Amino acid sequence: MDEAAINEDVLRFFRGHEEALPIYEAFHERLAAEPGYERRAVQKTQISYYMRHFFACVSFTPVRRKAYRPEIWLTVSFGLDHRIDSPRIDGAVEPYPNRWTHHVMLGDAAEVDDELMAWIAEAASFSAAKR
């Protein structure tokens, strides 16, 4: 993936949430450095990442009550075939058997760490195994 972290579509997505851009930049740059990631799609409510299939997205989905959210935040969501049991996971739902969608709210670029990126890599592998 050789596209810049920030372009016109990304700036439009972050309008009103500009202070969260450094979190997104850290996430996108870590993801773009990994081999095999094909593309992203900037949509109205999320920025989705794909290999052959969707495997992760960033959004402003409020997965915590307002009183427990950081002042500046961004939610990363990804799918796996199992539930992750970690205090960092703000929500996990099983929309259908063996498909768990996890949500992690990030309040700082430093939270884009090896643990999060390992989950994202696992989600990419899980997505790639779909038919």
N, C-alpha and C positions, 0 to 999 in steps of 0.2 A: 504494500500500500504506500504509494508515494505522494499522496495528496497532503497538502498543508493542514495542520490542525485547525486553523481558523480560515474560513472563507466567508463570502457574503451570506450564504445560506446558514452557516453556523452563527454568524453575528445576528441574523434575523431570529433564529431560534432562541438566543440568549437575551433578546431585547427585554429589558426590565429585570434581568437576572445577571447583568454583566459581571457582578462581583464573583460569580461562580465559574467564570471562564478559566481561571488558573487550575481549578480542579479538573475541568474537562480537558484542558491542554495536557495535564500530567497523564490522565487516563489515555487519551488518544495517542500521545507520543509513545507510551509504553506499549500499547497495542500495535501501533504501526511498526515498531521495531521487531516484532515477532514475524517469523515467516508464515506464509499461507493465508493471511487475512486478505480477502479480495476487495471488499468495498464497504462503504457506509452509505446510508441513506438518511438525509436530514429531512425530517417530516415536521408537521406542525407541533406534535406533542412529544416526540422523542427522536433521538438520533440512533438509528439501528446499525448494527454491525453484522456482516454476513461472510460466510465462506460460501458454500453452495446454498446453505440455508441460514436463516437468522440464528444467532447464538447469544447476542447481548445487546443492551441498549442503555442509553442514559436519558433521564427525563427529570421532570420536577414533580413526580408522583410523591405525594406526602405520605410516606409509609410510617411516620411517627406522628403522634399528637403534637400540636403546635408547641406546647410547653416543653417538649422534649427534643425539638429540632434545633440544630445549630442555627445561628443567625444566617449564615451562608451555607447552602447545601446543594447537593446534586445526588440523585438516586441512580445507582447502577443496578440493572436487572439482568438475570441470566438463567438459563435452563439446564437442568441436570436430570439424570435418571434416578437420583436419590436425594434425600433431604440432608442438608448440611446442618449440623448442630454446633452453632458458634454464637457467642454473644454479639458478634458483628452483624449477623443476619437479622434484619429488622422485620422481615416477613418471609414466609415460605408457604406456597399453596401448591396443591397437586390438582391441576385442572383436569387431568385424566391419568390413568394408571401409569406409573413409572415416568412421569414427567413433572418435575418439581421446578417451579419458578421461584427464584430467590431475589430478594431486594435488599440492597445495602445502601444506607444513606451516608454520604461522605460530606464532611464539614471542612475538609482541608486537603490540599494536594498531597500532603505527606501520608494520607490514608490510602493513596494509590500505591500499595506496597506489594511485596512478593506474595503474600497470602492471597490478596484479592486477585492478583494477576494469575495465580495458579488456578483459582476457581474459574476465571475467564478462559484460561487455556483448556481446562477440563470441559467447560461448556462448548467451546469450539470443537473439540474432539467428539463430544456427544452429538453435536449438530452434524458433523461430517459423516457420522455413522448412519444417519437417517437415509432411507431410500427415497 
